[in-house]
Amino acid sequence: MSDGNPTATGAYNCTIPDGTEAEIIPPHDMLARFEEVNICAPMVRYSKLPFRQLVSQYNCHITTTPMILAKEFSRSAIARKSDFSTNVHERGVFVMRERRRSPDTNPDDAGIEGISSSLKSNERLVRGALIAQFAASDPVHFADAAELIWPHVDGIDLNCGCPQTWAYQERIGSFLLRKPETRTEQLIQTAIQAGVSHIGVHGRTRQQPSTAPVSLPSIAFSVEAAKGQVPIVANGDAWSMPEIENIRKTTGVQGVMSARGLLANPGLFAGHERTPLEAVKTFVHLSTDYGLQYGLFHRHLMFMLESQFSKSERYIVNQLQSLASVVDYFEGRGLSLYPDTANM
């Protein structure tokens, strides 16, 4: 599969293993053109390569790296190696429905070479997209980091919302929106005039805890403030498909982003009510192949299976100190965590 970048103005094709061509489309065009776009939110530490590749197998169209500090990334090869890795396999390939027919869509496209004859006239075969998120307080560091990572991703995101105290003290994240007198509409229009291609909106203030309900009316107002000039993505409280559908219907956003919902259930966007066992097996396989640090692997596993454990089981699994001990524990319960690699 090709791992190049789409141009800012259009798409090109990549070939998937069965020989079918999938369009490679910039993330903002995906959001503007297609219905029900699903996005994996940037998560500090957690949205690394194995997890991104996992959720891409479960109808997650766009994935995002963890928040990367632009200053360190632009200056240090060690930081770049630690903070970012990718490969040509991590993006999924999806059948996506267009909101409306493109002017250049031929009704007979379903029968041309490279496009499956099973596709309907409003469906396209599209490769997923990867966005790198940076935190920066200096435009030079941000530009340098973006230039370094651009050949490997499909988009660049600037974090303007991280509410953590350390980030605010470093003048990154929500510090960039520190002027309380600036109105939401003004912020959005300023960003649009600066040239952004889409905007993600988290429906909470910096002072609100993650347990506070997301304000869907505030996100809907952001959609109105954008005036259709760029797509808007909703972030927050996407825990189940009914909640996701309610977010879409209530706010009118072009995409929905999930963080904690996907941590708890990587199969969320594919309609699974809880983490499917095959997803756990796949994550074990990917984590082993890519050398994910055990502490991160263990935390991911606990997030995925916490709702399926009893209190005593959670205590036992929390004490396990290696991947081998995790596999042995589950095999003792009659569950093999090693996937059938022939089906990978």
N, C-alpha and C positions, 0 to 999 in steps of 0.2 A: 504493500500500500504506500502511496506517495505520502510524504510528510512535509510538503512545502506549505506555503501560506497563500490563501486567496488574496486577490487584489482587493483594494478598498471598494471597487465598483462592481465586482461580480464574483461568479463562482467558476470553478473548474472541476474536473472529475478525478476521482481516484478509483482504483480497481480493487475490489474485495476478493477474497480467496476463490469464490466460485466464478469469477470472471465478470461479474456484474459491476457496472460503473455507478458510483455514488457521487453526488455533487458535494463539493466542499464549498461551504457558504460562510461568510463572516458572521459572527454571533449576532450582531445587530440586525443583519438581514434575516437570519433565522427567526428572530423575535418578531420582526415586522411582517414576515411572509406567512409564518406557519401558526397553526392553532396549538394550544396547550403545550407550550415549551416548558420543559422542566430543567431546573438548574441545581447543581450541588454547590452550596455556599462555600466561600473560603472559611477554613477553620484552622486556627493556630494549632500547629502540630498534626492535626488529624487528616486534612484533605491531601495527603501525599499520594504518590503514584499508585500503590496497591489498592487503596480505597477508591480513588478516582476510577481506576479500571474496573473495579467491582461494580460500582453504581452505574457505570456506562452499560453494563450488561442488563440493567433493569430499568430501561426507558428513561435514563437521565441524559438529556441531549447536550447539555453544556456543563462542564466541570470547571472548578476553579482551584488554583493552588492555595496552600496556606498563605496567610499574610507574610510577605517577605520584606525585610527592611532594605530599602533601596540603597542607602548609604553603604552598608556592609556588602551587599551583593555587587555593587559597582566597583568596589575596591579590592575584594578578597576572593581569590579562586577557591579557597577553602570554604568560604561562606556559600559560594555558588554551588559547589559540589554538595554541601550539606542541605541547602534549602530547596534545590530543584533537580528533579530528574524526570525524564519522560521517555517514551518510545513510540513506535508507529502502531502499537497494538492497543494503546489505552483508550482511544476514542471509539465509541460504538458506531454502528451504522443503523439508521432508522428509516422507517416509512413514515413520512410526515404529511399532514394534510394542509394544503394552502388555505389561507383565509379567503382569498379570492384568486381567480385564475390570473397568472402572469400574462402580460401582453405578448410575450414571446413563447408562450406555451402552445404547442401544436396539439390539437385534439388526438392526433394519431401517434403521439409520443409513446404511448404504452406498447406500441409494437416495434419501435426502432431498436437497433442493436444496442446492448448495454443497459437497457431498462426493462425490467421484468414485465412480461405481458399481463401479469396479475394485478398490476397497479391500476387504480382508478385514475380518471383524468385529472383529479385534483390532488393526487398523491405523488410525492417525489421521494426518491431514495437519497438520503442525505447523511453525510458523515458528521458525527458529533464534533464539538468544538472545545478547545481548552483555552482558558483565560488565566493569565498570571496576575495576581494581585500584589501591589506594592504599597507600603506605607512610607511616606516621604514628607519632609518639611522643606526640602531644598529642591527646586526644579531641576538643577543640574544633575544631582544624584538620581532623581527620578528618570530623567532623559537618558542618562548613561546606562542605568539598569534596564530600561526598556529596550534600548538598542542592543544590549547583550542578549536578552532573552527572546527578542522578537522572532528570530528565525525558527524557533521551536514551538511557538504558541500561535493562537488565532486571534488573540486580543489582549489588551493591557487594561487593568483596573487600578484606580487610585482609591485607597481606603480613606474615606472621610467620616467613618462612623464608629470605629473601635472606641468603646467607652472606658476601657480599663485605665486605672489611675496611672500606671507606668507609661502607657502610650500618650496620655494627655501631657504628662510631664516632659516627654520627649518631643512634644509639639507635633505629633502625628495623629492619625485617626480623627476622632471627633474634635480635636483641637482646631482642625482646619475650618470647622463650622462654629467657632467659639463666639461669634458676635450675635448675641440674643436678639438684637433689634432687626436682624436680617430675616425677611419673611421667606417662607418656603417657595413661593412663586418666584421671588427674586433670585433665590439660590439656583433653582432649576433653570431659569432663563439665562443666568450668568454662565452656568455650565454648558448649556446648549450653544451660547455665543462663543464659548471657548473651543467648541468643536467636538464635544463628547458624542458618542454614537448611541449609547443607551445609558440609563440611570437605574441603579438599584436603590430601593427605599426600604429601610427597616422601620417598622411602625412603632418605634418607641423612642423616647428621649434618652439622652446620655444618663440622666439621673434615675431612670426607671430600671428595676431589676428584670432579668429575663423571665421571671415568673409573672410579671404584669402582662395583661392581655395586650396584644397588638392592636393599634388603632387603625382599623380598616378604613374609616372615613378619611383619616389623614393620608393614607396611601391613595385613596380615590381622588382626593384633592390634588395630589401630586400628578396623577394622570391628567387631570384637567389643566394643571399649570403647564404641562409639557405641550399642550395644544396640538398633539399629534405629530410634533416635530421629531421626537425620538421615542423609542419604546421604553416603557417603565416596567421594572421587575419588582415584585413584592417579596419581602423577606420577613419571616417570623410566623410562628404558630402553625407551620405546615406539618402536622403530625399524622394526618390520615387523608385518604382520598376525598371523603366528604368535606373536610376542612379546606383542602386545596381547591376543590370545586367552588366552595363558598367564597374563598378569596378571589378567584377569577371573576365570579359573577358579581360580587359586591363592589370590587374596585375597578374592573375593566382593564387590568394590567395585561401586558403581552407575555409575561412569563412569571412563574412562581419558583422561588428559591427556598431550599430547605437545608438546615444544618443539623440541629439536634434530632429532628425527625428521621433523617437519613442515618445518623449515627446509631439510633435505636433500631432502625429497620431499613437496610440498604435496598430492599425490594419495594419501598414505599411507592415510588412512581409507577411501578408495574402492577400496583393494585394489591400487593400482599399486605395482610393485616399485621403480620409480625415477620421477623427475619426467617426466610426459608432456609432449611438445612443446607441446601445446595449452595446458597450464598456463603454460609460459614465455611463450607469445604473449599469453595473457590478462593475465599480470602486467605485461608491457611496456605493454599497452593501459591498464591501471588506473594504473600508475605515471605514465604520460604524462598521463592525464586529471586525476589528483589532485595532480600536481606533486611526487611523492616526490623528496626530495633525492638527487642522483646517487650519492653515496657509499653510501647505504643501498640504493639500487636495485642497484648493482654488487655489494655484499656478498651480497644475496639471490640474485642471478644465479649467483654463484660457489658458494654453498651448494647451489643446485638442480642445477647441472651439473657440479660437481667430479668426481663419480664417473664421468662420461661423457667427461671430458677426459683427454688424455695430459698428461704433465708439461710438455712444450713448449707445448701449447695453454693450459694453466693459466697459464703464464708470460706468454704473449701477451695473453690476456684480462685478466690482472691489470694490464697496462700501459695499457689503454684508458681514456681520460680523459673520455668523453662518451657519452650515449645513442646519438647518431648514429654514433659510431665502433664501438659494440657492434653496432648493426644492420648496418652496412656489413661488419663482420667475418663475421657469420653469413651474410649474403647472398653473400659471397665463397665461402662453403662450400656454397652452394646451399640455405640454410635462411632463409626469411623469418620474421622475428619479429613481423610485423604480422598480427594475427588477422583472420579474416573477420568483420567487425563485424556483418554481417547475422545471424550466429548467436550474438551476444553477448546 
